[in-house]
């Protein structure tokens, strides 16, 4: 118990709010007068392309075997006009690199060597699944596995199963495990010629809910990012012409419960 009145607490809180406002105003004034500093990371280069440029990027171009990088004018005397390197002779399972359209190149250092990545708008692929009205595969994530169920055009359950998904692995191995599970789902959807349906989730809210369910869910969340699975699944299905449909998660658990009872 305290003898301080509500009036005292109101005055005290108001005083602290005034102090906080004064602190923010002082910080804003200091920021306005501060010198702008730009940090350029070492060992990392971005070359942004444009769709109207030759080969979608005037500075960096790749012909499928050799990548050619245009050297800045101030360094031509030292390195020449272009720096070329072999980039090829590797198997591409799915090549969606278009002939035109902007391409942005990213050069960065990793494990004491240069790595090259390119960002582009992929070429469209032919669809390998029928509309959802003819049937679909529904998926749900659980600790240690991904459950799936195939229903026909009348909503009848025709097949179901689960794909093991080990968690708590190092980042690289965990990513490989997730990719393998996504590829298995893609093969299943291509075999049945149907789209995959999953919940459209607010991952921040989902994370909070899963933590409240127990240690297994908390362990699943602590081992790897919950949203990473859906990011990779969307990319893999898109490359294979399979549709991924997001639905409202409201009442999905209840619907599944009554379906099992029937």
ABEGO torsion letter per residue (X at the ends): XBABBAAAAAAAAAAAAAAAAAAAAAAAAAAAABBBBBBBBBGBBBBBBBAABBGGBAABBBAGABBBBBBBAAAAAAAEABBBBBBEGBBBABBABBABEBBBBBBBBBGGBBBBBBBBBBBBBBBABBBAAAEBBBBBBBBGBBBBBBBBAAGBBABBEBBBBBBGBBAAAAAAAAAAAAAAAAAAAAAAGBBBBBBBBBAAAAAAAAAAAEAAAAAAAAABBAAAAAAAAAAAAAAAGBBBBBBBABGAAAAAAAAAAX
